[in-house]
Amino acid sequence: MLVPDVCSAVGQELTRAVGAENVSNDAATLKSCAFDYSLVTGTCPDFMAYPHNKVDVRKIVRIANGHHVALVLVSSGPPRFHGDTLPSRGGIVVDFSGRL
């Protein structure tokens, strides 16, 4: 999980970069990303981002790199079974399912 100042800055930058409708920090949404049907233990991400094109992806990556925030890429909806899309230390889940 991000420290509050960094979390606030990342949230504001993501919102400006890709639009408020394409960023979520809703507790229920974030919690749904913290587990799957594998034996891997995950954590809640700090944000979900929903890019619509390559430009959005570049913006999200630049923001994450600028703040040293982990990215977890997801390309399909649930159910998930392998643990490979679970955040291990917060960060931003970038959800490509049905968007690009």
ZAPALUM-889492 format. One line per 3 residues: for each residue x, y, z negated of C-alpha. Coordinates in nm, 3 decimals. Layout:
BEGIN
X/Y/Z; ...;
//
This chain:
BEGIN
0.000/0.000/0.000; 0.114/0.350/0.078; 0.179/0.611/-0.186;
-0.105/0.867/-0.195; 0.081/1.154/-0.024; 0.199/0.934/0.262;
-0.142/0.768/0.290; -0.312/1.105/0.320; -0.063/1.227/0.582;
-0.094/0.908/0.787; -0.474/0.922/0.773; -0.481/1.282/0.889;
-0.234/1.218/1.170; -0.420/0.909/1.291; -0.749/1.098/1.290;
-0.601/1.384/1.491; -0.427/1.145/1.731; -0.706/0.901/1.818;
-1.021/1.053/1.668; -1.207/0.990/1.344; -1.434/0.736/1.513;
-1.126/0.521/1.593; -0.978/0.514/1.242; -1.120/0.345/0.935;
-1.022/0.331/0.572; -1.358/0.188/0.464; -1.298/-0.048/0.171;
-1.516/-0.331/0.307; -1.351/-0.314/0.650; -1.002/-0.314/0.501;
-1.084/-0.600/0.266; -1.202/-0.812/0.559; -0.849/-0.789/0.704;
-0.682/-0.921/0.389; -0.776/-1.287/0.432; -0.841/-1.553/0.690;
-0.881/-1.932/0.691; -0.510/-2.003/0.650; -0.315/-2.058/0.329;
-0.132/-1.726/0.373; -0.194/-1.455/0.116; -0.243/-1.109/0.264;
-0.307/-0.761/0.131; -0.553/-0.495/0.238; -0.420/-0.259/0.502;
-0.434/0.113/0.440; -0.604/0.184/0.773; -0.762/0.021/1.074;
-0.697/0.187/1.409; -0.887/0.113/1.729; -0.694/0.231/2.036;
-0.869/0.272/2.370; -0.566/0.304/2.595; -0.186/0.302/2.610;
-0.165/0.665/2.505; -0.354/0.585/2.183; -0.120/0.291/2.117;
0.187/0.513/2.161; 0.045/0.771/1.921; -0.032/0.509/1.656;
0.317/0.357/1.686; 0.485/0.698/1.661; 0.288/0.785/1.348;
0.370/0.451/1.188; 0.739/0.480/1.276; 0.753/0.836/1.150;
0.627/0.729/0.808; 0.791/0.383/0.800; 0.450/0.217/0.789;
0.398/-0.146/0.890; 0.180/-0.228/1.191; -0.022/-0.548/1.226;
-0.161/-0.612/1.573; -0.492/-0.794/1.613; -0.621/-0.896/1.954;
-0.928/-1.101/1.870; -1.210/-1.089/1.623; -1.267/-1.327/1.333;
-1.252/-1.602/1.244; -0.874/-1.616/1.223; -0.689/-1.925/1.110;
-0.310/-1.879/1.119; -0.221/-1.598/0.878; -0.026/-1.416/1.148;
-0.257/-1.112/1.149; -0.265/-1.057/0.773; -0.092/-0.749/0.635;
0.175/-0.841/0.383; 0.226/-0.488/0.247; -0.056/-0.262/0.355;
0.003/-0.051/0.663; -0.211/-0.011/0.973; -0.400/-0.290/1.143;
-0.427/-0.204/1.514; -0.734/-0.378/1.650; -0.722/-0.439/2.024;
-1.026/-0.669/2.035; -1.270/-0.543/2.291; -1.117/-0.198/2.315;
-0.853/-0.192/2.589;
//
